[in-house]
Structures are given as structure tokens and as C-alpha cells.
Amino acid sequence: MSVKSTIYKVLRIWNDVDAVRKGKIGRRVGRRAAGKATGKIMRKLFK
């Protein structure tokens, strides 16, 4: 595992914790789900 990927994983967890503290976890989960769905659609279009 590269240093860059490790940093990204740590920051993703850190941002999840921050969202919980601020009470915005629902918004974050929704955006992550939308991003994953968009990525799947884009992969199918440009395969």
C-alpha cells in the first residue's frame, strides 16, 4: 500500500468522524452514495 493511499484512507475516516461531530453524517453518506453510483454509470458509458 502506498503512502498516498494510506493518507487518503486516514483522511476519509477523519472526515467521517468530523461529519458525525457536526451532525452532517446523512449528507455525507448521501454524497458518497451518489458519487459511487455516478462512477458506475460513467464506467459503463466509457467502457
N, C-alpha and C positions, 0 to 999 in steps of 0.2 A: 504494500500500500504506500502510495507516495505521500509526501508531506502535504502537498496541496489538497489531496482528497481528504486527508485527516483533518486539516484545518476547516474545510467546508463542512464536514460532518459535525465537528465540535460547534461551529457557529450555528448550524441548523438547530441543534439541540438547545443552545443558548437562546436563540430567538424564540423557540417554542416555550421555554421557561419564562422569558420576558413577556410573551403574549398572555400566558396564564396569569402572571402578576398584574398585568394591566386589564385583564378581563376581556381580551380580544381574541381568545382562542378559536371561537367559532368562525370568525372572519378569516383567520389564518388557515384553518382546516379547509374552508371553502375555496380559498385561493389555491391551495396546494392541490386539491382535487381537480379544480378547473385546469390548472397547469398540466397535470398528468393526462387529463382527457384530451387537451389540445395537442400535447405531444404525440399521443397515439394516433390522432387523426392526421397530423402532419406526416408522421411516418408512413401511414397508408397512402397518402396522396403522392408523396415523393419517393416511393419505393423503387 
